[in-house]
Amino acid sequence: MPFKPNYNQQRSERNRAKEQKKQEKLQKREEETARRKATQEGDAPQDGDAPPNDATEPS
């Protein structure tokens, strides 16, 4: 074995890979949430689509 194992380097490499995986998972989760919200907004009536309710408006 020409070199001693560098445990700190190995550990930092594992931590870097773990953090990268965590960020990818978070990004995927945020994209899924945004996609779900977009589909829900598409199903809900828009502000201009609903007829005005005269009972809630003051005279």
N, CA, C, O and CB atoms as a CASP TS submission, in Angstrom:
PFRMAT TS
TARGET T0000
AUTHOR 0000-0000-0000
METHOD Language model
MODEL 1
PARENT N/A
ATOM      1  N   MET     1       0.862  -1.165   0.000  1.00  0.00           N
ATOM      2  CA  MET     1       0.000   0.000   0.000  1.00  0.00           C
ATOM      3  C   MET     1       0.911   1.232   0.000  1.00  0.00           C
ATOM      4  O   MET     1       1.619   1.474   0.977  1.00  0.00           O
ATOM      5  CB  MET     1      -0.982  -0.004   1.237  1.00  0.00           C
ATOM      6  N   PRO     2       0.899   2.007  -1.084  1.00  0.00           N
ATOM      7  CA  PRO     2       1.826   3.128  -1.182  1.00  0.00           C
ATOM      8  C   PRO     2       1.476   4.305  -0.265  1.00  0.00           C
ATOM      9  O   PRO     2       2.374   5.020   0.180  1.00  0.00           O
ATOM     10  CB  PRO     2       1.875   3.603  -2.598  1.00  0.00           C
ATOM     11  N   PHE     3       0.207   4.515   0.022  1.00  0.00           N
ATOM     12  CA  PHE     3      -0.188   5.651   0.856  1.00  0.00           C
ATOM     13  C   PHE     3      -1.038   5.180   2.022  1.00  0.00           C
ATOM     14  O   PHE     3      -1.748   4.178   1.934  1.00  0.00           O
ATOM     15  CB  PHE     3      -0.953   6.696   0.028  1.00  0.00           C
ATOM     16  N   LYS     4      -0.952   5.928   3.121  1.00  0.00           N
ATOM     17  CA  LYS     4      -1.856   5.672   4.238  1.00  0.00           C
ATOM     18  C   LYS     4      -3.262   6.105   3.831  1.00  0.00           C
ATOM     19  O   LYS     4      -3.409   7.070   3.081  1.00  0.00           O
ATOM     20  CB  LYS     4      -1.388   6.422   5.531  1.00  0.00           C
ATOM     21  N   PRO     5      -4.282   5.424   4.302  1.00  0.00           N
ATOM     22  CA  PRO     5      -5.642   5.874   3.982  1.00  0.00           C
ATOM     23  C   PRO     5      -5.934   7.209   4.662  1.00  0.00           C
ATOM     24  O   PRO     5      -5.617   7.415   5.834  1.00  0.00           O
ATOM     25  CB  PRO     5      -6.685   4.814   4.414  1.00  0.00           C
ATOM     26  N   ASN     6      -6.540   8.099   3.903  1.00  0.00           N
ATOM     27  CA  ASN     6      -6.886   9.413   4.418  1.00  0.00           C
ATOM     28  C   ASN     6      -8.362   9.376   4.830  1.00  0.00           C
ATOM     29  O   ASN     6      -9.254   9.615   4.016  1.00  0.00           O
ATOM     30  CB  ASN     6      -6.612  10.538   3.349  1.00  0.00           C
ATOM     31  N   TYR     7      -8.595   9.074   6.098  1.00  0.00           N
ATOM     32  CA  TYR     7      -9.959   8.895   6.575  1.00  0.00           C
ATOM     33  C   TYR     7     -10.763  10.177   6.526  1.00  0.00           C
ATOM     34  O   TYR     7     -11.961  10.141   6.244  1.00  0.00           O
ATOM     35  CB  TYR     7      -9.948   8.362   7.976  1.00  0.00           C
ATOM     36  N   ASN     8     -10.133  11.310   6.793  1.00  0.00           N
ATOM     37  CA  ASN     8     -10.854  12.585   6.733  1.00  0.00           C
ATOM     38  C   ASN     8     -11.329  12.874   5.314  1.00  0.00           C
ATOM     39  O   ASN     8     -12.444  13.357   5.116  1.00  0.00           O
ATOM     40  CB  ASN     8      -9.963  13.732   7.234  1.00  0.00           C
ATOM     41  N   GLN     9     -10.497  12.582   4.341  1.00  0.00           N
ATOM     42  CA  GLN     9     -10.890  12.800   2.950  1.00  0.00           C
ATOM     43  C   GLN     9     -12.040  11.860   2.575  1.00  0.00           C
ATOM     44  O   GLN     9     -12.996  12.274   1.919  1.00  0.00           O
ATOM     45  CB  GLN     9      -9.683  12.585   2.002  1.00  0.00           C
ATOM     46  N   GLN    10     -11.944  10.613   2.987  1.00  0.00           N
ATOM     47  CA  GLN    10     -13.009   9.660   2.682  1.00  0.00           C
ATOM     48  C   GLN    10     -14.321  10.091   3.333  1.00  0.00           C
ATOM     49  O   GLN    10     -15.393   9.999   2.734  1.00  0.00           O
ATOM     50  CB  GLN    10     -12.620   8.248   3.153  1.00  0.00           C
ATOM     51  N   ARG    11     -14.207  10.559   4.567  1.00  0.00           N
ATOM     52  CA  ARG    11     -15.408  10.986   5.276  1.00  0.00           C
ATOM     53  C   ARG    11     -16.024  12.208   4.613  1.00  0.00           C
ATOM     54  O   ARG    11     -17.243  12.275   4.456  1.00  0.00           O
ATOM     55  CB  ARG    11     -15.087  11.285   6.740  1.00  0.00           C
ATOM     56  N   SER    12     -15.205  13.174   4.222  1.00  0.00           N
ATOM     57  CA  SER    12     -15.731  14.365   3.566  1.00  0.00           C
ATOM     58  C   SER    12     -16.350  14.013   2.213  1.00  0.00           C
ATOM     59  O   SER    12     -17.338  14.624   1.804  1.00  0.00           O
ATOM     60  CB  SER    12     -14.620  15.410   3.388  1.00  0.00           C
ATOM     61  N   GLU    13     -15.782  13.048   1.531  1.00  0.00           N
ATOM     62  CA  GLU    13     -16.330  12.584   0.254  1.00  0.00           C
ATOM     63  C   GLU    13     -17.708  11.944   0.477  1.00  0.00           C
ATOM     64  O   GLU    13     -18.635  12.186  -0.295  1.00  0.00           O
ATOM     65  CB  GLU    13     -15.360  11.571  -0.423  1.00  0.00           C
ATOM     66  N   ARG    14     -17.839  11.133   1.526  1.00  0.00           N
ATOM     67  CA  ARG    14     -19.142  10.534   1.840  1.00  0.00           C
ATOM     68  C   ARG    14     -20.157  11.605   2.212  1.00  0.00           C
ATOM     69  O   ARG    14     -21.308  11.557   1.779  1.00  0.00           O
ATOM     70  CB  ARG    14     -19.008   9.516   2.985  1.00  0.00           C
ATOM     71  N   ASN    15     -19.728  12.571   3.016  1.00  0.00           N
ATOM     72  CA  ASN    15     -20.633  13.648   3.413  1.00  0.00           C
ATOM     73  C   ASN    15     -21.066  14.488   2.211  1.00  0.00           C
ATOM     74  O   ASN    15     -22.216  14.922   2.137  1.00  0.00           O
ATOM     75  CB  ASN    15     -19.964  14.540   4.459  1.00  0.00           C
ATOM     76  N   ARG    16     -20.144  14.719   1.270  1.00  0.00           N
ATOM     77  CA  ARG    16     -20.471  15.484   0.080  1.00  0.00           C
ATOM     78  C   ARG    16     -21.506  14.729  -0.758  1.00  0.00           C
ATOM     79  O   ARG    16     -22.469  15.324  -1.242  1.00  0.00           O
ATOM     80  CB  ARG    16     -19.201  15.769  -0.748  1.00  0.00           C
ATOM     81  N   ALA    17     -21.308  13.440  -0.924  1.00  0.00           N
ATOM     82  CA  ALA    17     -22.246  12.620  -1.696  1.00  0.00           C
ATOM     83  C   ALA    17     -23.619  12.579  -1.007  1.00  0.00           C
ATOM     84  O   ALA    17     -24.656  12.638  -1.668  1.00  0.00           O
ATOM     85  CB  ALA    17     -21.690  11.183  -1.873  1.00  0.00           C
ATOM     86  N   LYS    18     -23.610  12.480   0.317  1.00  0.00           N
ATOM     87  CA  LYS    18     -24.851  12.449   1.076  1.00  0.00           C
ATOM     88  C   LYS    18     -25.605  13.769   0.922  1.00  0.00           C
ATOM     89  O   LYS    18     -26.819  13.768   0.719  1.00  0.00           O
ATOM     90  CB  LYS    18     -24.567  12.164   2.557  1.00  0.00           C
ATOM     91  N   GLU    19     -24.900  14.882   1.016  1.00  0.00           N
ATOM     92  CA  GLU    19     -25.517  16.201   0.873  1.00  0.00           C
ATOM     93  C   GLU    19     -26.058  16.396  -0.540  1.00  0.00           C
ATOM     94  O   GLU    19     -27.136  16.963  -0.717  1.00  0.00           O
ATOM     95  CB  GLU    19     -24.504  17.308   1.209  1.00  0.00           C
ATOM     96  N   GLN    20     -25.326  15.936  -1.538  1.00  0.00           N
ATOM     97  CA  GLN    20     -25.784  16.050  -2.920  1.00  0.00           C
ATOM     98  C   GLN    20     -27.070  15.243  -3.128  1.00  0.00           C
ATOM     99  O   GLN    20     -28.001  15.709  -3.786  1.00  0.00           O
ATOM    100  CB  GLN    20     -24.685  15.570  -3.895  1.00  0.00           C
ATOM    101  N   LYS    21     -27.115  14.060  -2.576  1.00  0.00           N
ATOM    102  CA  LYS    21     -28.303  13.217  -2.694  1.00  0.00           C
ATOM    103  C   LYS    21     -29.493  13.879  -1.999  1.00  0.00           C
ATOM    104  O   LYS    21     -30.618  13.846  -2.499  1.00  0.00           O
ATOM    105  CB  LYS    21     -28.039  11.819  -2.094  1.00  0.00           C
ATOM    106  N   LYS    22     -29.224  14.484  -0.834  1.00  0.00           N
ATOM    107  CA  LYS    22     -30.275  15.154  -0.091  1.00  0.00           C
ATOM    108  C   LYS    22     -30.825  16.340  -0.890  1.00  0.00           C
ATOM    109  O   LYS    22     -32.036  16.558  -0.929  1.00  0.00           O
ATOM    110  CB  LYS    22     -29.748  15.622   1.275  1.00  0.00           C
ATOM    111  N   GLN    23     -29.923  17.111  -1.533  1.00  0.00           N
ATOM    112  CA  GLN    23     -30.351  18.250  -2.339  1.00  0.00           C
ATOM    113  C   GLN    23     -31.173  17.804  -3.548  1.00  0.00           C
ATOM    114  O   GLN    23     -32.161  18.449  -3.898  1.00  0.00           O
ATOM    115  CB  GLN    23     -29.138  19.053  -2.800  1.00  0.00           C
ATOM    116  N   GLU    24     -30.771  16.709  -4.184  1.00  0.00           N
ATOM    117  CA  GLU    24     -31.518  16.196  -5.330  1.00  0.00           C
ATOM    118  C   GLU    24     -32.916  15.756  -4.899  1.00  0.00           C
ATOM    119  O   GLU    24     -33.893  15.995  -5.610  1.00  0.00           O
ATOM    120  CB  GLU    24     -30.764  15.021  -5.989  1.00  0.00           C
ATOM    121  N   LYS    25     -33.010  15.124  -3.753  1.00  0.00           N
ATOM    122  CA  LYS    25     -34.305  14.674  -3.236  1.00  0.00           C
ATOM    123  C   LYS    25     -35.194  15.877  -2.925  1.00  0.00           C
ATOM    124  O   LYS    25     -36.386  15.869  -3.233  1.00  0.00           O
ATOM    125  CB  LYS    25     -34.116  13.801  -1.971  1.00  0.00           C
ATOM    126  N   LEU    26     -34.618  16.903  -2.318  1.00  0.00           N
ATOM    127  CA  LEU    26     -35.365  18.114  -1.997  1.00  0.00           C
ATOM    128  C   LEU    26     -35.851  18.798  -3.268  1.00  0.00           C
ATOM    129  O   LEU    26     -36.999  19.238  -3.339  1.00  0.00           O
ATOM    130  CB  LEU    26     -34.502  19.076  -1.173  1.00  0.00           C
ATOM    131  N   GLN    27     -34.980  18.889  -4.274  1.00  0.00           N
ATOM    132  CA  GLN    27     -35.342  19.504  -5.549  1.00  0.00           C
ATOM    133  C   GLN    27     -36.498  18.736  -6.202  1.00  0.00           C
ATOM    134  O   GLN    27     -37.442  19.345  -6.705  1.00  0.00           O
ATOM    135  CB  GLN    27     -34.119  19.547  -6.497  1.00  0.00           C
ATOM    136  N   LYS    28     -36.423  17.415  -6.194  1.00  0.00           N
ATOM    137  CA  LYS    28     -37.479  16.594  -6.786  1.00  0.00           C
ATOM    138  C   LYS    28     -38.790  16.798  -6.037  1.00  0.00           C
ATOM    139  O   LYS    28     -39.852  16.895  -6.652  1.00  0.00           O
ATOM    140  CB  LYS    28     -37.082  15.104  -6.773  1.00  0.00           C
ATOM    141  N   ARG    29     -38.717  16.863  -4.720  1.00  0.00           N
ATOM    142  CA  ARG    29     -39.916  17.067  -3.907  1.00  0.00           C
ATOM    143  C   ARG    29     -40.548  18.427  -4.205  1.00  0.00           C
ATOM    144  O   ARG    29     -41.771  18.532  -4.298  1.00  0.00           O
ATOM    145  CB  ARG    29     -39.577  16.955  -2.410  1.00  0.00           C
ATOM    146  N   GLU    30     -39.722  19.473  -4.356  1.00  0.00           N
ATOM    147  CA  GLU    30     -40.239  20.806  -4.667  1.00  0.00           C
ATOM    148  C   GLU    30     -40.890  20.833  -6.047  1.00  0.00           C
ATOM    149  O   GLU    30     -41.922  21.477  -6.236  1.00  0.00           O
ATOM    150  CB  GLU    30     -39.114  21.848  -4.594  1.00  0.00           C
ATOM    151  N   GLU    31     -40.291  20.136  -7.010  1.00  0.00           N
ATOM    152  CA  GLU    31     -40.878  20.071  -8.350  1.00  0.00           C
ATOM    153  C   GLU    31     -42.222  19.354  -8.315  1.00  0.00           C
ATOM    154  O   GLU    31     -43.168  19.781  -8.976  1.00  0.00           O
ATOM    155  CB  GLU    31     -39.924  19.360  -9.323  1.00  0.00           C
ATOM    156  N   GLU    32     -42.312  18.272  -7.553  1.00  0.00           N
ATOM    157  CA  GLU    32     -43.575  17.549  -7.429  1.00  0.00           C
ATOM    158  C   GLU    32     -44.640  18.444  -6.802  1.00  0.00           C
ATOM    159  O   GLU    32     -45.787  18.450  -7.249  1.00  0.00           O
ATOM    160  CB  GLU    32     -43.388  16.270  -6.591  1.00  0.00           C
ATOM    161  N   THR    33     -44.270  19.193  -5.776  1.00  0.00           N
ATOM    162  CA  THR    33     -45.203  20.088  -5.108  1.00  0.00           C
ATOM    163  C   THR    33     -45.677  21.171  -6.064  1.00  0.00           C
ATOM    164  O   THR    33     -46.870  21.466  -6.120  1.00  0.00           O
ATOM    165  CB  THR    33     -44.557  20.714  -3.870  1.00  0.00           C
ATOM    166  N   ALA    34     -44.764  21.765  -6.812  1.00  0.00           N
ATOM    167  CA  ALA    34     -45.127  22.812  -7.771  1.00  0.00           C
ATOM    168  C   ALA    34     -46.055  22.255  -8.841  1.00  0.00           C
ATOM    169  O   ALA    34     -47.009  22.920  -9.246  1.00  0.00           O
ATOM    170  CB  ALA    34     -43.867  23.415  -8.422  1.00  0.00           C
ATOM    171  N   ARG    35     -45.782  21.044  -9.299  1.00  0.00           N
ATOM    172  CA  ARG    35     -46.623  20.427 -10.324  1.00  0.00           C
ATOM    173  C   ARG    35     -48.029  20.172  -9.782  1.00  0.00           C
ATOM    174  O   ARG    35     -49.021  20.412 -10.471  1.00  0.00           O
ATOM    175  CB  ARG    35     -45.993  19.108 -10.818  1.00  0.00           C
ATOM    176  N   ARG    36     -48.106  19.682  -8.541  1.00  0.00           N
ATOM    177  CA  ARG    36     -49.418  19.443  -7.927  1.00  0.00           C
ATOM    178  C   ARG    36     -50.188  20.741  -7.759  1.00  0.00           C
ATOM    179  O   ARG    36     -51.384  20.793  -8.045  1.00  0.00           O
ATOM    180  CB  ARG    36     -49.260  18.753  -6.569  1.00  0.00           C
ATOM    181  N   LYS    37     -49.516  21.788  -7.297  1.00  0.00           N
ATOM    182  CA  LYS    37     -50.181  23.077  -7.107  1.00  0.00           C
ATOM    183  C   LYS    37     -50.673  23.629  -8.439  1.00  0.00           C
ATOM    184  O   LYS    37     -51.756  24.211  -8.502  1.00  0.00           O
ATOM    185  CB  LYS    37     -49.231  24.081  -6.435  1.00  0.00           C
ATOM    186  N   ALA    38     -49.900  23.458  -9.496  1.00  0.00           N
ATOM    187  CA  ALA    38     -50.292  23.949 -10.810  1.00  0.00           C
ATOM    188  C   ALA    38     -51.542  23.217 -11.297  1.00  0.00           C
ATOM    189  O   ALA    38     -52.425  23.842 -11.885  1.00  0.00           O
ATOM    190  CB  ALA    38     -49.140  23.778 -11.817  1.00  0.00           C
ATOM    191  N   THR    39     -51.634  21.923 -11.068  1.00  0.00           N
ATOM    192  CA  THR    39     -52.816  21.192 -11.509  1.00  0.00           C
ATOM    193  C   THR    39     -54.023  21.559 -10.663  1.00  0.00           C
ATOM    194  O   THR    39     -55.138  21.603 -11.183  1.00  0.00           O
ATOM    195  CB  THR    39     -52.568  19.685 -11.448  1.00  0.00           C
ATOM    196  N   GLN    40     -53.837  21.824  -9.383  1.00  0.00           N
ATOM    197  CA  GLN    40     -54.954  22.225  -8.531  1.00  0.00           C
ATOM    198  C   GLN    40     -55.456  23.604  -8.926  1.00  0.00           C
ATOM    199  O   GLN    40     -56.664  23.838  -8.931  1.00  0.00           O
ATOM    200  CB  GLN    40     -54.540  22.213  -7.053  1.00  0.00           C
ATOM    201  N   GLU    41     -54.555  24.520  -9.256  1.00  0.00           N
ATOM    202  CA  GLU    41     -54.959  25.857  -9.672  1.00  0.00           C
ATOM    203  C   GLU    41     -55.690  25.799 -11.002  1.00  0.00           C
ATOM    204  O   GLU    41     -56.586  26.607 -11.248  1.00  0.00           O
ATOM    205  CB  GLU    41     -53.743  26.783  -9.773  1.00  0.00           C
ATOM    206  N   GLY    42     -55.332  24.878 -11.844  1.00  0.00           N
ATOM    207  CA  GLY    42     -56.000  24.729 -13.127  1.00  0.00           C
ATOM    208  C   GLY    42     -57.426  24.230 -12.961  1.00  0.00           C
ATOM    209  O   GLY    42     -58.297  24.582 -13.757  1.00  0.00           O
ATOM    210  N   ASP    43     -57.680  23.418 -11.946  1.00  0.00           N
ATOM    211  CA  ASP    43     -59.015  22.891 -11.704  1.00  0.00           C
ATOM    212  C   ASP    43     -59.911  23.902 -11.007  1.00  0.00           C
ATOM    213  O   ASP    43     -61.119  23.912 -11.247  1.00  0.00           O
ATOM    214  CB  ASP    43     -58.933  21.629 -10.882  1.00  0.00           C
ATOM    215  N   ALA    44     -59.357  24.751 -10.154  1.00  0.00           N
ATOM    216  CA  ALA    44     -60.135  25.725  -9.400  1.00  0.00           C
ATOM    217  C   ALA    44     -60.556  26.868 -10.325  1.00  0.00           C
ATOM    218  O   ALA    44     -59.815  27.213 -11.245  1.00  0.00           O
ATOM    219  CB  ALA    44     -59.322  26.266  -8.191  1.00  0.00           C
ATOM    220  N   PRO    45     -61.733  27.460 -10.098  1.00  0.00           N
ATOM    221  CA  PRO    45     -62.158  28.593 -10.931  1.00  0.00           C
ATOM    222  C   PRO    45     -61.287  29.818 -10.666  1.00  0.00           C
ATOM    223  O   PRO    45     -60.850  30.053  -9.539  1.00  0.00           O
ATOM    224  CB  PRO    45     -63.639  28.932 -10.669  1.00  0.00           C
ATOM    225  N   GLN    46     -61.046  30.577 -11.701  1.00  0.00           N
ATOM    226  CA  GLN    46     -60.249  31.791 -11.580  1.00  0.00           C
ATOM    227  C   GLN    46     -61.117  32.899 -10.988  1.00  0.00           C
ATOM    228  O   GLN    46     -62.330  32.733 -10.864  1.00  0.00           O
ATOM    229  CB  GLN    46     -59.667  32.218 -12.960  1.00  0.00           C
ATOM    230  N   ASP    47     -60.504  34.030 -10.619  1.00  0.00           N
ATOM    231  CA  ASP    47     -61.230  35.142 -10.014  1.00  0.00           C
ATOM    232  C   ASP    47     -62.289  35.699 -10.964  1.00  0.00           C
ATOM    233  O   ASP    47     -63.390  36.036 -10.527  1.00  0.00           O
ATOM    234  CB  ASP    47     -60.258  36.248  -9.609  1.00  0.00           C
ATOM    235  N   GLY    48     -61.977  35.797 -12.237  1.00  0.00           N
ATOM    236  CA  GLY    48     -62.909  36.354 -13.208  1.00  0.00           C
ATOM    237  C   GLY    48     -63.964  35.362 -13.647  1.00  0.00           C
ATOM    238  O   GLY    48     -64.961  35.772 -14.241  1.00  0.00           O
ATOM    239  N   ASP    49     -63.794  34.077 -13.384  1.00  0.00           N
ATOM    240  CA  ASP    49     -64.732  33.062 -13.851  1.00  0.00           C
ATOM    241  C   ASP    49     -65.982  32.970 -12.979  1.00  0.00           C
ATOM    242  O   ASP    49     -67.065  32.688 -13.492  1.00  0.00           O
ATOM    243  CB  ASP    49     -64.047  31.718 -13.899  1.00  0.00           C
ATOM    244  N   ALA    50     -65.857  33.198 -11.692  1.00  0.00           N
ATOM    245  CA  ALA    50     -66.982  33.041 -10.786  1.00  0.00           C
ATOM    246  C   ALA    50     -67.891  34.273 -10.866  1.00  0.00           C
ATOM    247  O   ALA    50     -67.392  35.395 -10.950  1.00  0.00           O
ATOM    248  CB  ALA    50     -66.486  32.819  -9.338  1.00  0.00           C
ATOM    249  N   PRO    51     -69.213  34.084 -10.843  1.00  0.00           N
ATOM    250  CA  PRO    51     -70.118  35.239 -10.860  1.00  0.00           C
ATOM    251  C   PRO    51     -70.019  35.982  -9.535  1.00  0.00           C
ATOM    252  O   PRO    51     -69.801  35.355  -8.498  1.00  0.00           O
ATOM    253  CB  PRO    51     -71.583  34.796 -11.127  1.00  0.00           C
ATOM    254  N   PRO    52     -70.173  37.289  -9.546  1.00  0.00           N
ATOM    255  CA  PRO    52     -70.076  38.060  -8.289  1.00  0.00           C
ATOM    256  C   PRO    52     -71.231  37.741  -7.359  1.00  0.00           C
ATOM    257  O   PRO    52     -72.353  37.493  -7.802  1.00  0.00           O
ATOM    258  CB  PRO    52     -70.047  39.569  -8.578  1.00  0.00           C
ATOM    259  N   ASN    53     -70.947  37.751  -6.081  1.00  0.00           N
ATOM    260  CA  ASN    53     -71.967  37.472  -5.072  1.00  0.00           C
ATOM    261  C   ASN    53     -72.423  38.806  -4.504  1.00  0.00           C
ATOM    262  O   ASN    53     -71.654  39.478  -3.817  1.00  0.00           O
ATOM    263  CB  ASN    53     -71.424  36.523  -3.940  1.00  0.00           C
ATOM    264  N   ASP    54     -73.686  39.206  -4.785  1.00  0.00           N
ATOM    265  CA  ASP    54     -74.187  40.514  -4.362  1.00  0.00           C
ATOM    266  C   ASP    54     -74.412  40.569  -2.866  1.00  0.00           C
ATOM    267  O   ASP    54     -74.392  41.662  -2.301  1.00  0.00           O
ATOM    268  CB  ASP    54     -75.477  40.847  -5.087  1.00  0.00           C
ATOM    269  N   ALA    55     -74.626  39.455  -2.199  1.00  0.00           N
ATOM    270  CA  ALA    55     -74.932  39.441  -0.771  1.00  0.00           C
ATOM    271  C   ALA    55     -73.711  39.867   0.064  1.00  0.00           C
ATOM    272  O   ALA    55     -73.889  40.399   1.160  1.00  0.00           O
ATOM    273  CB  ALA    55     -75.405  38.038  -0.345  1.00  0.00           C
ATOM    274  N   THR    56     -72.491  39.652  -0.417  1.00  0.00           N
ATOM    275  CA  THR    56     -71.326  40.002   0.371  1.00  0.00           C
ATOM    276  C   THR    56     -70.868  41.428   0.138  1.00  0.00           C
ATOM    277  O   THR    56     -70.080  41.957   0.922  1.00  0.00           O
ATOM    278  CB  THR    56     -70.210  39.063   0.069  1.00  0.00           C
ATOM    279  N   GLU    57     -71.356  42.077  -0.948  1.00  0.00           N
ATOM    280  CA  GLU    57     -70.936  43.450  -1.225  1.00  0.00           C
ATOM    281  C   GLU    57     -71.838  44.436  -0.495  1.00  0.00           C
ATOM    282  O   GLU    57     -73.061  44.316  -0.557  1.00  0.00           O
ATOM    283  CB  GLU    57     -70.954  43.729  -2.740  1.00  0.00           C
ATOM    284  N   PRO    58     -71.248  45.415   0.199  1.00  0.00           N
ATOM    285  CA  PRO    58     -72.068  46.414   0.907  1.00  0.00           C
ATOM    286  C   PRO    58     -72.738  47.363  -0.100  1.00  0.00           C
ATOM    287  O   PRO    58     -72.194  47.623  -1.173  1.00  0.00           O
ATOM    288  CB  PRO    58     -71.195  47.225   1.917  1.00  0.00           C
ATOM    289  N   SER    59     -73.927  47.877   0.261  1.00  0.00           N
ATOM    290  CA  SER    59     -74.678  48.775  -0.626  1.00  0.00           C
ATOM    291  C   SER    59     -74.215  50.191  -0.516  1.00  0.00           C
ATOM    292  O   SER    59     -74.745  51.069  -1.197  1.00  0.00           O
ATOM    293  CB  SER    59     -76.146  48.710  -0.328  1.00  0.00           C
TER
END
